[in-house]
Amino acid sequence: MSRLDSFIARMQAQRDCLNFLKPAIDAVPGPILEVGLGNGRTYDHLRELFPGRAIFVFERKVAAHPDCVPPDDRLFLGDADRTIDEAARKLGATAALIHTDLGTGDHEANVAMGKWLGPALDRLAASGGYVLANQALDVARWQRLPDPPGVPADRYFLYRVS
């Protein structure tokens, strides 16, 4: 599979997972967290899926299209380890959905990041909420959900927070 084909498959899986989770997330109060803004595609999709819902975004350095940049009071700017800690103090464990798509081309570095990322995000996740991640995250109170129909196995990881 080419890099382009892999990217397209990942984006389709991400979209399909978010669309699949929408009815369940609608039933859970609390904000939505987008960890990794990138060029803003997913943030834009989240705004379409959840109009009027508070969406907080985490990004090291904003490089998204201007129409896809959240307002300053909904943006945690800087390295994720620091900004997730800041958000946990500000928001607490209130998130109905946390979507994370952080990573690099280095598999070992991504695995190492996942070891601290899951527990860090758990501090933001509401009981009954959902986490959608581009990598497996090991958190005791998260239950892995089956892949939605049509989404290849282990392309994305869906969790329900107990």
ABEGO torsion letter per residue (X at the ends): XBAAAAAAAAAAAAAAAAAAAAAAAAABBEBBBBBGAEAGAAAAAAAAABBGBBBBBBBABBABBAAABBBAAABBBEBAAAAAAAAAAAAEBABABBBBABEBABAAAAAAAAAAAAAAAAAABBBGBBBBBABBBBBAABBBBBBBBGBBBGABBBBBBX
